[in-house]
Amino acid sequence: MYHAVLSKAKEALRFMRALSANKAWALNEKKVAKREKIQIYMLSPRLIIINMNNKYMTKEIEKKS
């Protein structure tokens, strides 16, 4: 369960980076990663909130059938 949450959190962070207007992420993600403030909150077993540099995103985890 924890691995699935972490995997979805990483996917959500990649999605946020793709939508970001900050060109530094595209140019050099490693340098920016040192400055990022990332917090991940788990509200329920299927919903997480990601706070990255004061930008919030929610991500629902799909249930595997």
N, C-alpha and C positions, 0 to 999 in steps of 0.2 A: 504494500500500500504506500509506504513512504517513498519508495523508488518511483512509483507512478506519479505521485504528487510533485516530486522534484523534477521529473522529466517534463511534466506539463508546465511547471514554473519556468523552466529553461525555455520551453517553446514560447511561452507568453512573453518572456523577456526579449527573445529574438523578434517577435512580432512588434513589440513596442519600439525596438531599435529601428526596425524597418520603417515605421510610421514617423519616427522622430525627424524633426527638421535640422537636428544637430549633425552637420556634415562630418564632424570629427569622428563620430561612430563609424561611418563608412570608411574614413581614411585610415584610422588607426585604432581599432577597438581595444587593443591591449593597454594602451596608455590611458584611454578613457575609463577602462574597467577599474583602474586604481582609484579614480576619483568618484566613481559611482557610489551612491549610498543605496543599497538594495535591502529591502525588508520584505519578508514574505509572511503573510498571516493566513492561517487556515481557519476559516469560519465554520466549516462543516466538513465532513469527509469528502464532499464533492465540490466545494467552492473555496477558492483561495483568492486573496487580494495581494497584489504586488505593488509596492511603493518603490519607485526608482527615481531618484532625484526629484522628489515631491510630485511625481506624476503617478496617478493611480490607475490600476487596471484590475478588473476581475476576470477570473478564468474558471469556467465550470469544467470539471473533470468528467469525461464521458465514462459511463459504466460499461465495462466489458461484459458481453453476453456469453 
